[in-house]
Amino acid sequence: MEKFFAFNPKLFKATLLAVIFIEFFSLYGFAYSFLNKAFFILIIFATLYLAWKKLIYGVYIVLVELIIASKGYLFYLEFGEKSISIRIGIFIAIMAVWGFKFLIDSVKDKKIKREFLKSKLLPYYLSLFVFIVWGIIGGVARNNLSNVFFDFNGWLYFLLIFPFYSAINKENLNDLLNVLLAGIIGLIIKTFLLLVIFSHNFESTMLGLYRWIRVTGVGEIADVGGGFYRIFFQSHIYGVIGFFIFLPLLYKKFVQQKKPINNNYKFLFLVVSIFSLIIISFSRSFWIGSLAAFFVFFTVALFVFKEKFNKILIGGITVGAVFLMSIILIVFLIKIPLPFGQGDVSFADALKNRISDSSQGAAVSSRWNLIGPLWEEVKNKPFLGSGFGSTVSYKTLDPRALQNNPDGVYTTYAFEWGYLDIWLKIGFFGLIAYLLLIWKIFSMGWSFRRKELFFGSLLGLVALITINFFTPYLNHPLGIGYLLVLSVVYEKLSSQKSKIVVN
């Protein structure tokens, strides 16, 4: 039997160290613009070199950047009022290397690089590509060209299916998981550091860090009551996904084994730390997506895996214990005595306010104000869509929008309601094509459901597609990247599933 995942300390440490340096260089480059440009160029050349050496190295860079960078602007090049993100630069670099290698291999008649043309997923991807192209054509014909580009450019990430398919295989999958784990650890470290600094009111640092987080698009930092600061990154979605990937393994280690605590301290701390990200984000969308994934997990365990009810109950208690330990960890971080100022922070008050304030918050109110006008626009061209760049005007209470729109009427092409956004841009048939692709990916993964990490990856997918109802991720590189990884991994290992075990 072949071990599916083994910890690779050398690769893990190298990746984590690289992540820490990248974060430091981004912060330093933000303070000195000429360094930002220098780092941007250096990273692109490094990506070209490493991807040319081994294409899988380029894939590692793509995925780690997704995990730590949210919107992809840790580094950027400015051209007047527009800027090119490091994410776009890395995308172009990887596609260029793959395309050049593909041409060389075509001349040499190597068939391995054309594997995706025989993929079971190819018809589903091609169908979606047709509607994406149709959405671009419709957008160019009807809408502002700038809006069209910035609306659809995230969908370009689907083209990475080709280099992903060429690079990822059974032999390097273990290394891929080590790299992804290092990226998530880096995300945890950054979140915890920011939480400590802001909760302790370290004023000399807070303003600079806040501006860095906002301008680079990493996320949001806001006082949500009780003196507690919400640290929200769009890339915390990988905290949600990561937790549910590990959930079945947590169940195995702490419910099915006779001595669950033995040798599992580090793993437990990892799971608690990842779950803490979901809480610290104060994202209701993440919380709802997590509840959906929990429901699927326990339902499948009870009715598909036929687990005994007492084990399901112990599993629920274990999850509850993880939740409590996460709360304790967060309280420790905001109360830890440090040589600089300690704020008066009440996490309990902040959490209570967040849960109970379901109807009065500006973001929630604006989101519900959007759904009516958005649906009316969808009905104008329901089957083939209105194209990328299509806008909707609605009343908003968002303070940032009100700065430029004092009457409260805000017009945008980016919408919180993920599935309605897709429906508006590429139509009902395009949405169905996308859902069929997701269903095919899920069904391929379902054949691995008895393997803990594979079942966990399906739970991560459940959380993602649930979250997309309220916060768009399936039209963004963050969600698309996860779908691409699942597509390649599930299909590449389909012939090996009888040989795979997880430890």
Secondary structure, 3 states (H helix, E strand, C coil): CEECCCCCHHHHHHHHHHHHHHHHHHHHHHHCHHHHHHHHHHHHHHHHHHHHHCHHHHHHHHHHHHHHHCCCCCCEEEECCEEEEHHHHHHHHHHHHHHHHHHHHHHHCCCHHHHHHHCCCHHHHHHHHHHHHHHHHHHHHHCCHHHHHHHHHHHHHHHHHHHHHHHCCCCCHHHHHHHHHHHHHHHHHHHHHHHHHHHCCCHHHHHHHHHHHHHCCCEEEEECCCCCEEEEEHHHHHHHHHHHHHHHHHHHHHHHCCCCCCCCHHHHHHHHHHHHHHHHCCCHHHHHHHHHHHHHHHHHHHHCCCCCHHHHHHHHHHHHHHHHHHHHHHHHHHHCCCCCCCCCCCHHHHHHHHHHCCCCCHHHHHHHHHHHHHHHHHHHCCCCCCCCCCCEEEECCCHHHHHHCCCCEEEECCCCCHHHHHHHHHHHHHHHHHHHHHHHHHHHHHCCCCCHHHHHHHHHHHHHHHHCCCCCCCCCHHHHHHHHHHHHHHHHCCCCHHHEECC
